[in-house]
Amino acid sequence: MFKIEAHTIRYYEQEGLLPFVERDQGGRRVFNEGDLSWLDLITCLRIMNISIADLRKIVELTQEGDWTIQARKEIILGTQS
């Protein structure tokens, strides 16, 4: 769907960028619509040259809730300077 290599998805998962993705009984990732949207966002942010470290911070802030939206926005805009 996004033309992302399997090794890239494994790398993102290893780096903590896909903490939401569940697995089936066989250990295979099961992506729901929200997971696919998140993967699309990661892809877009990587195109914008957002670092893995900044992406990891965005993931952490996202897990904390909507009150962190401004902090996430600042990370994204800060990388454009």
N, C-alpha and C positions, 0 to 999 in steps of 0.2 A: 504494500500500500504506500509506504513512504520511501521505498527503495533503500532501506537501511540494512546493511550487512549484519548477519547474526553476531559476528564478533564485536561489532559496534554496540549492539544492544547488551551483550555480555559485559563489555567494558563500562557502559553507562551504569549497569546494575552494580558492578564491582565498585564503582566510584560513588555509589549511594545516590544516584540520580533517579532511580526507579524503585523507590521503597514501597510503592503502592501495589505493584503487580503481584498478583497471586499466582500460585502454581497448582496444577491438578495433581492427582494421586501419582501420576507417572513422573512428576517433577518438571513438566513442561509449563512454560509461562502461559497464563490465560489473560489476554488483554481485553479489558472492557472499553467502552467508549471514552471514559475519563482517562484511562491509561493511554489510549491512542492520541487523545488531545494533548496530554502531557508530553508524549514522545514527539509530537509535532512541534510543540513549543520549544523543547530542547533543541530540535533540529534547527529551528529558526534562530534561536539565540546563538547556537554554534556558528551559523552563517554570519552572524553579527560579531563574531570573534569574542563572545563572552567566554571567559575561562571556565574550566571544569570546577575550579575552586569557587568561583562566583556562582556557578550553577548549583553547586552543593549547598551554598549558603541560601540560595533562593528556595531550594527544596526544604531545607530546615525551617526557614521562615514560613513557608506554605503550610507545613505541618503544625505550626503554632497557631495558625488561624488568620482570619481576614484582617485583624488589627495590624498585621505586618505588611499590608499592601504597599504602604508608602516606602518602607525600607526596601522592599523588592524593587519598586520603581526606581529608587535612588541607585541601586546596584546596576540596573540595566542602563539608566541614563548616564551614570558615572563612567561606564565603559566607553561611551561615545565621545568623550572629551579628548 
